[in-house]
Amino acid sequence: MGRLAGTLLGEKALSTILTPSRLGHEFDAIDEGTHEYPTDRILRRGHQVGWYSDEETTYGAWRDRITTVRDRLLERVAALIGSDDTAARSELFEDLHSLIASATQLYHAVGIDLTTTIRIPDTDALARNETRRADLCGFLAKTAPKQSVYGIHSGYRMLFEDRPAKLCRRLPSEIDRNATMDLTMSWVLTGPTVTELRDEIADTLSTELTTVREAIADGTEAAPTLEIPVVDGMTYPAIRRVIDEIAMSHSVQ
């Protein structure tokens, strides 16, 4: 998680991807397709971008703040390596989740697709170790849903958040019939025999996606559907889809 946060909000990314020309001096270049709300409200109460206050509405101020947050979290990662302080580790993971979700919302808002690859050299050993296998599935189930969005709204905040103080800080939303959410990041697992983990990952994700807020579960509150497909990338159809997508992006047969 620390490595991912450091990459998404690293100096290289901020200098070449999340730049003032792409975001705008006051984030005014973000293409949201709506002018109903000021940009700062869209980012804070729609996308739920963290560490973006009234003092950080310009790109320069936000960059200074977010790099400071990034560095402090990475220092905590280094300090807690090998630590058995579960409370401190849980708090750190929560902050890293928030930072990464904020970053992926910004990438999505400027039209950039993200994919994170997790390389597992020894998938056989992982598959045989029930605890490690469950940890991996749990990590994906808790992390992937946070990288979701519906228009200008954070998908996680719409579906799963149950803290009243957080729920109050949302923009009103109009839900289209049969609406579905988009993902701000895709996850790829690579390694020998990694496809043997597919069913367990899919089952764990499916279980996690049913734990929506009670008001949504009982139909009191409308919300889009969040689906996270788990695909075996080594099948012929999956490979063909990738080839077709690349060919179309380069306008070649």
C-alpha positions as CSV (number, residue, x, y, z in Angstrom):
1,M,0.0,0.0,0.0
2,G,2.8,2.4,0.8
3,R,4.5,1.6,-2.5
4,L,1.3,2.2,-4.4
5,A,0.7,5.5,-2.6
6,G,4.3,6.6,-3.3
7,T,3.9,5.8,-7.0
8,L,0.5,7.4,-7.6
9,L,1.5,10.6,-5.8
10,G,5.3,10.4,-6.4
11,E,7.3,13.3,-7.8
12,K,7.4,11.7,-11.3
13,A,3.6,11.3,-11.3
14,L,3.0,14.8,-10.1
15,S,5.4,16.2,-12.6
16,T,4.2,14.3,-15.7
17,I,0.6,13.2,-15.0
18,L,-1.2,15.1,-12.3
19,T,0.1,18.4,-13.5
20,P,-1.3,21.9,-13.3
21,S,-2.0,21.8,-17.1
22,R,-4.1,18.6,-16.7
23,L,-5.8,19.5,-13.4
24,G,-6.0,23.3,-13.7
25,H,-4.6,26.0,-11.5
26,E,-7.6,25.6,-9.2
27,F,-8.6,22.1,-10.5
28,D,-10.9,23.9,-13.0
29,A,-9.7,21.6,-15.8
30,I,-11.3,18.5,-14.4
31,D,-14.0,17.4,-16.8
32,E,-17.0,16.5,-14.7
33,G,-19.7,17.3,-17.2
34,T,-21.5,19.5,-14.7
35,H,-21.3,23.1,-13.5
36,E,-23.9,22.6,-10.8
37,Y,-21.4,22.7,-8.0
38,P,-18.1,24.6,-7.5
39,T,-15.0,22.5,-8.1
40,D,-13.9,22.4,-4.5
41,R,-17.3,21.0,-3.4
42,I,-17.1,18.4,-6.2
43,L,-13.7,17.2,-5.0
44,R,-14.4,17.3,-1.3
45,R,-18.0,16.2,-1.1
46,G,-18.4,14.4,-4.4
47,H,-15.1,12.5,-5.1
48,Q,-14.3,12.7,-1.3
49,V,-10.7,13.7,-2.0
50,G,-8.9,14.0,1.3
51,W,-6.4,16.5,2.5
52,Y,-7.9,19.2,0.3
53,S,-9.3,22.0,2.4
54,D,-10.0,25.7,1.9
55,E,-6.3,26.4,2.1
56,E,-5.4,23.9,-0.7
57,T,-7.7,24.9,-3.5
58,T,-4.8,25.8,-5.8
59,Y,-2.7,23.2,-7.4
60,G,0.5,24.4,-5.7
61,A,-0.9,24.4,-2.2
62,W,-2.5,21.0,-2.7
63,R,0.7,19.5,-4.1
64,D,2.7,20.8,-1.0
65,R,0.0,19.3,1.3
66,I,-0.3,16.0,-0.4
67,T,3.4,15.4,-0.7
68,T,3.8,16.1,3.0
69,V,1.0,13.7,3.8
70,R,2.6,11.1,1.5
71,D,6.0,11.4,3.1
72,R,4.7,11.2,6.6
73,L,2.7,8.0,5.8
74,L,5.7,6.4,4.2
75,E,7.7,7.2,7.3
76,R,5.1,5.4,9.3
77,V,5.3,2.4,7.0
78,A,9.0,2.2,7.6
79,A,8.6,2.5,11.3
80,L,5.9,-0.2,11.5
81,I,7.6,-2.9,9.4
82,G,7.8,-5.9,11.6
83,S,5.8,-4.3,14.3
84,D,3.1,-6.2,16.2
85,D,1.3,-2.9,17.1
86,T,-2.0,-3.9,15.5
87,A,-3.8,-0.6,16.4
88,A,-1.0,1.5,14.8
89,R,-0.9,-0.7,11.7
90,S,-4.7,-0.6,11.3
91,E,-4.7,3.2,11.6
92,L,-1.9,3.4,9.0
93,F,-3.7,1.1,6.6
94,E,-6.8,3.3,7.0
95,D,-4.9,6.4,6.1
96,L,-3.2,4.7,3.2
97,H,-6.6,3.5,1.9
98,S,-7.8,7.1,2.1
99,L,-4.8,8.5,0.3
100,I,-4.9,6.0,-2.5
101,A,-8.7,6.4,-3.0
102,S,-8.2,10.2,-3.2
103,A,-5.5,9.7,-5.8
104,T,-7.4,7.3,-7.9
105,Q,-10.5,9.7,-7.9
106,L,-8.3,12.5,-9.3
107,Y,-6.8,10.2,-11.9
108,H,-10.3,9.2,-12.9
109,A,-11.5,12.7,-13.0
110,V,-8.9,13.6,-15.6
111,G,-9.7,10.6,-17.7
112,I,-6.7,8.3,-16.8
113,D,-7.2,4.6,-16.4
114,L,-5.1,2.9,-13.8
115,T,-4.0,-0.7,-13.4
116,T,-2.0,-2.0,-10.5
117,T,-0.1,-5.3,-10.9
118,I,0.7,-7.5,-7.9
119,R,3.4,-10.1,-8.7
120,I,3.3,-13.3,-6.7
121,P,6.4,-15.4,-7.5
122,D,5.4,-18.4,-5.5
123,T,1.6,-18.8,-6.0
124,D,1.7,-22.5,-5.0
125,A,3.0,-21.7,-1.5
126,L,0.4,-18.9,-1.2
127,A,-2.4,-21.3,-2.3
128,R,-1.3,-23.9,0.3
129,N,-1.2,-21.4,3.2
130,E,-4.7,-20.7,4.3
131,T,-3.9,-17.6,6.3
132,R,-1.8,-15.9,3.6
133,R,-4.4,-16.8,1.0
134,A,-7.2,-15.4,3.1
135,D,-5.1,-12.2,3.8
136,L,-4.7,-11.6,0.0
137,C,-8.4,-12.2,-0.7
138,G,-9.3,-9.9,2.2
139,F,-7.0,-7.2,1.0
140,L,-8.5,-7.2,-2.5
141,A,-12.0,-7.3,-1.1
142,K,-11.4,-4.3,1.2
143,T,-9.3,-2.3,-1.2
144,A,-10.9,-2.7,-4.7
145,P,-14.4,-1.3,-3.7
146,K,-12.7,1.9,-2.5
147,Q,-11.6,2.5,-6.0
148,S,-15.1,3.1,-7.4
149,V,-17.0,6.1,-8.7
150,Y,-20.4,7.2,-10.0
151,G,-20.2,10.4,-11.9
152,I,-18.8,12.9,-9.4
153,H,-19.5,10.7,-6.4
154,S,-17.2,8.3,-4.5
155,G,-18.7,4.8,-4.9
156,Y,-17.4,3.7,-1.5
157,R,-19.0,6.6,0.2
158,M,-22.3,6.0,-1.6
159,L,-22.5,2.3,-0.8
160,F,-20.6,1.3,2.3
161,E,-20.0,4.3,4.5
162,D,-22.2,4.2,7.7
163,R,-20.7,7.0,9.8
164,P,-23.3,9.8,10.1
165,A,-20.6,12.6,10.1
166,K,-19.2,11.3,6.8
167,L,-22.6,10.7,5.3
168,C,-23.6,14.3,6.0
169,R,-20.7,15.5,3.9
170,R,-21.9,14.2,0.5
171,L,-23.4,16.0,-2.5
172,P,-26.9,15.0,-3.4
173,S,-27.1,12.4,-6.1
174,E,-29.6,11.4,-8.7
175,I,-29.4,7.7,-9.6
176,D,-30.4,6.6,-13.0
177,R,-32.4,3.4,-13.5
178,N,-30.1,0.3,-13.6
179,A,-27.1,2.5,-13.0
180,T,-23.7,0.9,-12.4
181,M,-20.5,2.3,-11.0
182,D,-17.1,2.6,-12.7
183,L,-13.8,1.4,-11.2
184,T,-11.0,4.0,-10.9
185,M,-8.4,1.2,-10.8
186,S,-8.1,-2.4,-12.1
187,W,-6.0,-5.0,-10.3
188,V,-3.9,-7.7,-12.0
189,L,-2.4,-10.6,-10.2
190,T,0.5,-12.4,-11.9
191,G,2.4,-15.5,-11.1
192,P,2.5,-19.3,-11.8
193,T,-0.9,-21.0,-11.2
194,V,-2.3,-17.7,-9.9
195,T,-5.6,-18.5,-11.7
196,E,-6.2,-21.2,-9.1
197,L,-7.0,-18.3,-6.7
198,R,-9.7,-16.9,-8.9
199,D,-12.8,-18.6,-7.3
200,E,-11.8,-17.7,-3.8
201,I,-11.0,-14.1,-4.7
202,A,-14.4,-13.8,-6.5
203,D,-16.3,-15.3,-3.6
204,T,-14.6,-13.0,-1.1
205,L,-15.3,-10.0,-3.2
206,S,-18.9,-11.1,-3.7
207,T,-19.4,-11.4,0.0
208,E,-17.8,-7.9,0.7
209,L,-20.1,-6.3,-1.9
210,T,-23.2,-7.5,-0.1
211,T,-22.3,-5.5,3.0
212,V,-23.8,-2.3,1.8
213,R,-25.2,0.3,4.2
214,E,-28.5,-0.8,5.8
215,A,-30.5,2.0,4.1
216,I,-29.4,0.7,0.7
217,A,-29.9,-3.0,1.6
218,D,-33.5,-2.4,2.6
219,G,-34.3,-0.2,-0.4
220,T,-34.7,3.0,1.6
221,E,-31.9,4.7,-0.3
222,A,-31.2,4.2,-4.0
223,A,-27.7,3.5,-5.2
224,P,-25.9,2.3,-8.3
225,T,-24.7,-1.3,-8.5
226,L,-21.1,-2.0,-8.0
227,E,-19.7,-5.1,-9.8
228,I,-16.1,-6.1,-9.7
229,P,-15.5,-8.9,-12.2
230,V,-12.7,-11.4,-11.6
231,V,-11.3,-12.5,-15.0
232,D,-8.8,-15.2,-15.9
233,G,-6.5,-13.2,-18.2
234,M,-5.0,-16.2,-19.8
235,T,-8.1,-17.4,-21.6
236,Y,-8.4,-16.8,-25.3
237,P,-11.4,-14.4,-25.0
238,A,-9.5,-12.3,-22.4
239,I,-6.3,-12.1,-24.6
240,R,-8.4,-11.3,-27.7
241,R,-10.1,-8.4,-25.8
242,V,-6.8,-6.9,-24.9
243,I,-5.5,-7.2,-28.5
244,D,-8.7,-5.7,-29.9
245,E,-8.5,-2.8,-27.4
246,I,-4.9,-2.1,-28.3
247,A,-5.6,-2.3,-32.0
248,M,-8.5,0.1,-31.7
249,S,-6.5,2.6,-29.7
250,H,-3.9,2.7,-32.5
251,S,-6.6,2.6,-35.3
252,V,-5.2,-0.6,-36.9
253,Q,-6.8,-3.8,-38.1
